[in-house]
Amino acid sequence: MVTTTTTSSHHLSPAFPGRAPWGTAGKLRAWQQGAMDRYLQEQPRDFLAVATPGAGKTTFALTLASWLMHHHVVQQITVVAPTEHLKKQWAAAAARIGIKLDPDYSAGPLSKEYDGVAITYAGVGVRPMLHRNRCEQRKTLVILDEIHHAGDSKSWGEACLEAFEPATRRLALTGTPFRSDTNPIPFVTYEEGNDGIRRSSADYTYGYGNALGDGVVRPVIFLSYSGNMRWRTKAGDEIAARLGEPMTKDAVSQAWRTALDAKGDWMPNVLRAADQRLTEVRKSIPDAGGLVIASDQDSARSYAKLIREITGTRPTVVLSDDTGASNRIDEFSENTDRWMVAVRMVSEGVDVPRLSVGVYATTISTPLFFAQAVGRFVRSRRRGETASVFLPTIPSLLGFANEMEVERDHVLDKPKKQGEEDPYAESEKEMAEAEKQQDEDTGEQDMLPFEALESDAVFDRVLYNSAEFGMQAHPGSAEEQDYLGIPGLLEPDQVQLLLQKRQARQIAHSRKKPDDEADLLELPAERRPVVSHKELLELRKQLNTMVGAYVHQTGKPHGVIHTELRRVCGGPPSAEATAGQIRERIKKVQEWATRMR
């Protein structure tokens, strides 16, 4: 058994505490220390650490690497990262603790001034034998950052296996739920559960819920915006719908894209609201920054133009994962500018701790990408900081927001039940799109049968800690300002209390107005559940089943019971009723049936 001191960094250079990435001082965080203790006690060849974005995986990995080098367990280090920017970020972080990694290594002997290399998964895929030879020549620690990327393609996974099979030690890291597909990830252990399904097994896990409780990450306030959308299909049909209403999958996709069209009113209003929120946060955090995550280059440029019109200043625009983009990210991280607009690539791993406000302006709907994107805003620098992320009212996104604290493993065997879909089993095509490192124009958008016509925005709700708050409000209204003006420095329990007070004030104000003045739905968020088209069909089916059972009890016709439910509960026929109205009717018919027993 190997024991450690309370710091596990006693052997590091004196410069380490002051110059390391934020959060590393004289001693490690509790989870980092716990992971170190477990590793040094067991001394495994393979170790998988799952820690929420912003928790400090880099510091843990480099502290462990330094220990292994100091004790001559390994002689060199290879870091494998998802992107060019991240491998340079790793090299810079390693340099702060006296480990020199070459981020520009391509082939041949490594200069003696370096302790190892930082490379990408794509680079390993191109030349696996080069890296295998390096592992065979000297005892090597391989750090596989965001290990799920090794399953991006069969060739990458095979290349990683071939390249690093001879490695002395392998440390795998990930900060988000694993893949939505069933591609096995190299060097990850899978264990079969009682249900016969194989799931990934981590050696150490530190989830968002634990990190939030420890004050390591910020609490996230999600601000959701609805609104009316109108678009034209390829057949020339004009369709109108409201974000948040149950729709088919295709209709949701087209309404979502209509909202994100910069020529409509939805994006300008949401960006204006996000900038107001940033202004409020900067009162207590002067260097706080905002990030808009866009789907493609054209959208990013359009959003940047809108931000310039709103703020009077030009935002930083990051369009591709090249050297220039990497430098722009670094510059934004160091300065105090308000906004950055980026395409996908900033969604994972990129470390800009001052980011406090985000706008999710992409139609990517995988839980993996969503968690990575939100992870850009949760890194805490001082106690009490909060993060704010603006979203369209899309059922899947609100579901992900409400499940921030759910820890997931990578599942190799997906259960297939008749008529049941796994919400996390997105297509491989969508995952590939979400994880693209380049944002080249593919021409695909021009081929889709769709044309956005117009949109407007309505403040819909706030999601926090799996609870929903707020009543609908027009952009610029006092009710919206109530939520945009929440202080930027608050403890997690203070956030919850303040949201409850704001909603109570909204409800009280609404009750004083005459009914004919209400031009928006005057119900609190918890009574306006956002459900998918499929979920609404299930609710209608459940209501019909309950009514059918009640028919047998009473002998009354179906139509009579449905009419009575409408009279008592209010609302339109069940085919047009909202999810909340149907739930009220289900509850009422259950109440009637119970009385008859």
CORJORA-V145059 format. One record per backbone hydrogen bond with DSSP energy under -0.5 kcal/mol. NH is the residue of the N-H (numbers start at 1). CO is the residue of the C=O. Records with the same first field share a line. If there is no record, write none. Layout:
BEGIN
NH=CO  CO
END
This chain:
BEGIN
2=40
3=1
12=9
16=13
19=15
20=16
24=21
25=23  27
33=29
34=30
35=31
36=32
37=33
38=34
39=35
40=36
41=37
42=38
43=39
47=170
49=47  172
50=48  204
51=49  174
52=206
53=175
55=52
60=56
61=57
62=58
63=59
64=60
65=61
66=62
67=63
68=64
69=65
70=66
71=67
72=69
73=68
74=68
75=139
76=139
77=115
78=141
79=117
80=78  143
81=79  119
87=83
88=84
89=85
90=86
91=87
92=88
93=89
94=90
95=91
96=92
97=93  94
98=95
99=94
100=98
101=99
102=116
103=101
105=102
114=111
115=100
116=100
117=77
118=102
119=79
121=81
124=120
125=121
126=122
127=123
131=127
132=128
133=129
134=130
135=131
136=132
137=133
138=134
141=76
142=140  169
143=78  141
144=142  171
145=80  143
147=144  173
149=146
150=147
151=148
152=149
157=153
158=154
159=155
160=156
161=157
162=158
163=159
164=160
165=161
167=164
168=140
169=140
170=45
171=142
172=47  170
173=144
174=49
188=185
191=199
193=197
196=193
199=191
200=410
201=189
202=200
203=48
204=48
206=50
211=207
212=208
213=209
214=210
215=212
216=211
217=211
218=378
219=385
221=219  387
222=220  463
223=221  389
224=222  461
225=391
226=458
229=241
230=454
231=239
232=451
233=237
234=449
236=233
239=231  237
241=229
243=227
245=242
252=248
253=249
254=250
255=251
256=252
257=253
258=254
259=255
260=256
261=257  258
264=261
265=455
267=259  261
269=265
270=266
271=267
272=268
273=269
274=270
275=271
276=272
277=273
278=274
279=275
280=276
281=277
282=278
283=279  280
284=281
285=281
288=285
289=354
290=338
291=357
292=340
293=291  359
294=292  342
295=361
297=439
300=296
301=297
302=298
303=299
304=300
305=301
306=302
307=303
308=304
309=305
310=306
311=307
312=308
316=339
318=341
319=317
321=437
322=320
326=322
327=323
328=324
329=325
330=326
331=327
332=328
333=329
334=330
335=331
340=290
341=316
342=292
343=318
344=294  342
345=343
347=344
348=345
350=348
352=350
355=352
356=289
357=289
358=388
359=291
360=390
361=293  359
370=366
371=367
372=368
373=369
374=370
375=371
376=373
377=374
380=216
385=382
386=488
387=219
388=356
389=221
390=358
391=223
393=225
394=392
398=394
399=395
400=396
401=397
402=398
403=399  400
404=401
406=403
412=198  410
413=198
414=412
415=413
417=415
420=417
423=421
425=422
426=424
431=427
432=428
433=429
434=430
435=431
436=433
442=440
447=443  444
448=444  445
450=448
451=232
453=230
454=230
456=228
458=226
459=473
460=224
461=224
462=469
463=222
464=467
467=464
469=462
472=521
473=459
475=457
477=474
481=477
482=478
483=479  480
484=480
485=481
486=483
490=384  488
494=491
495=491
496=492
497=493
498=494
499=495
500=496
501=497
502=498
503=499
504=500
505=501
506=502
507=503
508=504
509=505
510=506
511=507
512=508  509
513=509  510
517=514
518=515
519=517
523=521
525=470
527=524
528=525
531=244  529
533=247
536=532
537=533
538=534
539=535
540=536
541=537
542=538
543=539
544=540
545=541
546=542
547=543
548=544
549=545
550=546
551=547
552=548
553=549
554=550
555=551
561=557
562=558
563=559
564=560
565=561
566=562
567=563
568=564
569=565
570=566
576=573
577=573
582=578
583=579
584=580
585=581
586=582
587=583
588=584
589=585
590=586
591=587
592=588
593=589
594=590
595=591
596=592
597=593  594
END
